[in-house]
Amino acid sequence: MNRLASNQRLGVFALLAGLSATASATPSLESVRVEIRAYSATEFEVRTQFQLDAPFDGGQHLSHLALLDSDQRIELLVTTADGAPVEAVAGREPRALRLLVTLSDARPEQYEISYRVTSPRTGRVPILVPELATTRPQAVVVSLTVPNGYVLAESFPRFEEKGDAWVAVLSNVPSFVLIRIHAGEARSFSDRFLTAESLTNLLIPGVLAAFTAYWLVSRRTRAS
């Protein structure tokens, strides 16, 4: 009985050691570049380049997940490494798409996923996020290109205009990017002024004014 218990403990320790060795061999994301090209207010192309800090052991599967609205579609999904196709299997889950990418130690430490997105209602562009952590702050760069004659009305995260593109620098891979574009200057009052940022700017002074009025009324009431 003691010998059996001892063997069981040794087996558990060996399993834990194997799991620890596997975890330590898992690479992290050294940098990520997400390039989004808007063809219209509802059609987008996403091209994401992942740079690992170490190669994968041969045959490991790397899981990616993209959260989808009910009316969104992801099509023309392609995964490559060094320009060559990489084995990948996509499967639908409730309100999500999961992609299993098989990387080997023969491949370089960089791979790329590209696809087309149709987002009819929200302008929400799903991003396939790998189950890997980033190694440093500001490791993720998201760039956005809009078609000629279009303007960026609102976005999340916040983009800064740099040349012909809009750029956002983040510490983690976002699960989605919100993009609202309009042709020319044909934007409504709400599109130009009722953005998340403008509403916040209006809300803060309003709260302060209400608090000040309440304080003055309270003082007068006490004085009388």
C-alpha positions as CSV (number, residue, x, y, z in Angstrom):
1,M,0.0,0.0,0.0
2,N,2.8,2.4,0.9
3,R,4.6,1.5,-2.3
4,L,1.4,2.2,-4.3
5,A,0.9,5.5,-2.6
6,S,4.5,6.5,-3.3
7,N,4.2,5.6,-6.9
8,Q,1.0,7.6,-7.2
9,R,2.7,10.7,-5.7
10,L,5.7,10.2,-8.0
11,G,3.3,10.1,-11.0
12,V,1.5,13.3,-9.9
13,F,4.9,15.1,-9.5
14,A,6.0,13.9,-12.9
15,L,2.7,15.2,-14.4
16,L,3.1,18.6,-12.7
17,A,6.7,18.8,-13.9
18,G,5.7,18.0,-17.4
19,L,3.0,20.7,-17.3
20,S,5.4,23.2,-15.9
21,A,8.0,22.4,-18.6
22,T,5.3,22.8,-21.3
23,A,4.1,26.2,-19.8
24,S,7.7,27.5,-19.6
25,A,8.2,26.6,-23.3
26,T,5.1,28.6,-24.3
27,P,6.3,31.8,-26.0
28,S,4.8,35.3,-25.5
29,L,3.9,38.1,-27.9
30,E,6.8,40.4,-28.4
31,S,4.9,42.6,-30.8
32,V,1.6,42.7,-32.7
33,R,0.6,44.8,-35.7
34,V,-3.1,45.0,-36.6
35,E,-3.8,46.6,-40.0
36,I,-7.4,47.4,-40.7
37,R,-8.5,48.6,-44.2
38,A,-12.1,49.9,-44.4
39,Y,-13.7,49.5,-47.8
40,S,-17.0,51.0,-46.7
41,A,-18.8,51.6,-43.4
42,T,-19.6,47.9,-43.2
43,E,-16.8,46.0,-45.0
44,F,-13.3,45.7,-43.6
45,E,-10.1,43.7,-44.1
46,V,-8.0,42.7,-41.1
47,R,-4.4,41.7,-41.3
48,T,-2.6,40.8,-38.0
49,Q,1.1,40.1,-37.7
50,F,2.2,38.3,-34.5
51,Q,5.9,38.4,-33.5
52,L,6.7,35.8,-30.8
53,D,9.7,36.0,-28.4
54,A,10.5,32.3,-29.0
55,P,9.5,29.6,-31.5
56,F,6.8,27.0,-30.7
57,D,7.7,23.4,-30.1
58,G,6.7,21.3,-33.1
59,G,3.0,20.5,-33.5
60,Q,1.6,22.8,-30.8
61,H,-1.8,24.4,-31.4
62,L,-2.3,28.0,-30.6
63,S,-5.9,29.0,-30.0
64,H,-7.4,32.4,-31.1
65,L,-10.8,33.7,-30.4
66,A,-12.9,36.4,-32.1
67,L,-16.2,37.5,-30.5
68,L,-19.0,38.1,-33.1
69,D,-22.3,39.8,-33.3
70,S,-25.2,37.7,-34.7
71,D,-25.1,39.5,-38.1
72,Q,-21.3,39.6,-38.5
73,R,-19.3,37.4,-40.9
74,I,-15.7,36.5,-41.2
75,E,-14.6,35.3,-44.6
76,L,-11.5,34.6,-46.7
77,L,-9.5,33.5,-43.5
78,V,-5.9,32.9,-44.3
79,T,-3.0,32.0,-42.0
80,T,0.7,32.2,-43.1
81,A,4.2,32.2,-41.8
82,D,7.1,33.5,-43.9
83,G,4.7,33.7,-46.8
84,A,3.8,30.0,-46.7
85,P,0.4,28.6,-45.6
86,V,0.1,27.4,-42.0
87,E,-2.3,24.6,-40.9
88,A,-5.3,26.2,-39.2
89,V,-8.8,25.0,-38.3
90,A,-11.7,27.4,-37.7
91,G,-14.8,26.5,-35.9
92,R,-17.9,28.5,-34.9
93,E,-18.9,28.8,-31.3
94,P,-21.9,30.7,-29.8
95,R,-21.3,34.3,-30.8
96,A,-17.6,33.6,-31.5
97,L,-15.1,32.1,-34.0
98,R,-12.2,30.0,-32.7
99,L,-9.1,29.4,-34.8
100,L,-6.5,26.7,-34.0
101,V,-3.2,27.5,-35.6
102,T,-0.5,24.7,-35.7
103,L,3.0,26.1,-35.4
104,S,6.2,24.1,-35.6
105,D,9.8,24.8,-34.6
106,A,10.7,24.8,-38.3
107,R,8.6,27.9,-38.8
108,P,9.9,31.4,-37.9
109,E,8.8,33.2,-34.8
110,Q,6.3,35.3,-36.8
111,Y,3.0,34.5,-38.4
112,E,0.1,36.4,-39.9
113,I,-3.7,36.0,-40.0
114,S,-5.9,37.9,-42.5
115,Y,-9.6,37.9,-43.2
116,R,-12.6,40.0,-44.4
117,V,-15.3,41.2,-42.0
118,T,-18.8,42.3,-42.7
119,S,-20.4,44.3,-39.9
120,P,-23.7,45.6,-41.1
121,R,-25.0,47.5,-38.0
122,T,-22.3,48.5,-35.6
123,G,-19.0,49.1,-37.4
124,R,-17.5,46.7,-34.8
125,V,-14.5,44.8,-36.2
126,P,-13.6,41.6,-34.3
127,I,-10.0,40.7,-33.8
128,L,-8.7,37.2,-33.5
129,V,-6.9,37.3,-30.1
130,P,-4.3,34.5,-29.3
131,E,-4.1,33.0,-25.9
132,L,-0.7,34.5,-25.3
133,A,0.4,37.4,-23.1
134,T,2.3,40.4,-24.4
135,T,5.9,40.9,-23.0
136,R,5.9,44.7,-22.7
137,P,3.7,47.8,-22.7
138,Q,2.7,49.4,-26.0
139,A,3.5,46.1,-27.8
140,V,0.4,46.4,-30.0
141,V,0.0,48.8,-32.9
142,V,-3.3,49.1,-34.6
143,S,-3.5,51.0,-37.9
144,L,-6.6,52.0,-39.8
145,T,-6.9,53.1,-43.4
146,V,-10.2,54.6,-44.7
147,P,-11.2,54.9,-48.4
148,N,-10.8,58.1,-50.2
149,G,-13.7,60.5,-49.6
150,Y,-14.5,59.0,-46.2
151,V,-13.8,60.5,-42.7
152,L,-13.4,58.8,-39.4
153,A,-16.4,59.9,-37.2
154,E,-15.8,57.8,-34.1
155,S,-13.6,55.0,-33.0
156,F,-12.5,52.8,-30.1
157,P,-9.8,52.7,-29.1
158,R,-8.9,56.3,-29.9
159,F,-6.8,56.8,-33.0
160,E,-4.3,59.5,-33.9
161,E,-4.0,60.6,-37.5
162,K,-0.5,59.9,-38.9
163,G,-0.1,60.5,-42.6
164,D,-2.6,58.5,-44.7
165,A,-3.5,56.3,-41.7
166,W,-4.9,56.4,-38.2
167,V,-2.8,54.7,-35.5
168,A,-3.5,53.5,-31.9
169,V,-0.8,52.0,-29.6
170,L,-2.0,49.5,-27.0
171,S,-0.5,47.1,-24.4
172,N,-2.8,44.2,-25.3
173,V,-4.5,42.8,-28.3
174,P,-8.1,44.3,-28.4
175,S,-11.0,41.9,-28.9
176,F,-12.6,44.4,-31.3
177,V,-12.1,47.8,-32.9
178,L,-15.0,50.1,-33.3
179,I,-14.9,52.1,-36.5
180,R,-17.6,54.6,-37.7
181,I,-16.8,56.2,-41.0
182,H,-18.9,58.4,-43.3
183,A,-18.6,59.6,-46.9
184,G,-17.3,63.2,-47.2
185,E,-18.7,65.7,-44.7
186,A,-22.2,64.2,-44.9
187,R,-22.3,63.7,-41.1
188,S,-25.2,64.4,-38.9
189,F,-25.1,66.7,-35.8
190,S,-25.0,63.6,-33.6
191,D,-22.1,62.0,-35.5
192,R,-20.0,65.2,-35.2
193,F,-20.8,66.3,-31.7
194,L,-22.5,63.4,-29.8
195,T,-19.4,61.2,-29.5
196,A,-18.3,59.4,-26.4
197,E,-15.6,62.0,-25.8
198,S,-17.9,65.0,-26.3
199,L,-20.6,63.6,-24.1
200,T,-18.0,63.0,-21.3
201,N,-16.7,66.6,-21.7
202,L,-20.3,67.9,-21.4
203,L,-21.2,65.6,-18.5
204,I,-18.4,66.7,-16.2
205,P,-19.1,70.5,-16.2
206,G,-22.8,69.7,-15.8
207,V,-22.2,67.6,-12.7
208,L,-20.0,70.3,-11.3
209,A,-22.6,73.0,-12.0
210,A,-25.3,71.0,-10.4
211,F,-23.2,70.3,-7.3
212,T,-22.3,74.0,-7.0
213,A,-26.0,75.0,-7.3
214,Y,-27.0,72.5,-4.6
215,W,-24.2,73.8,-2.3
216,L,-25.3,77.4,-2.7
217,V,-29.0,76.5,-2.1
218,S,-28.0,74.5,1.0
219,R,-26.0,77.5,2.4
220,R,-28.9,79.9,1.9
221,T,-31.3,77.5,3.5
222,R,-29.1,77.1,6.6
223,A,-28.5,80.9,6.7
224,S,-32.3,81.7,6.8
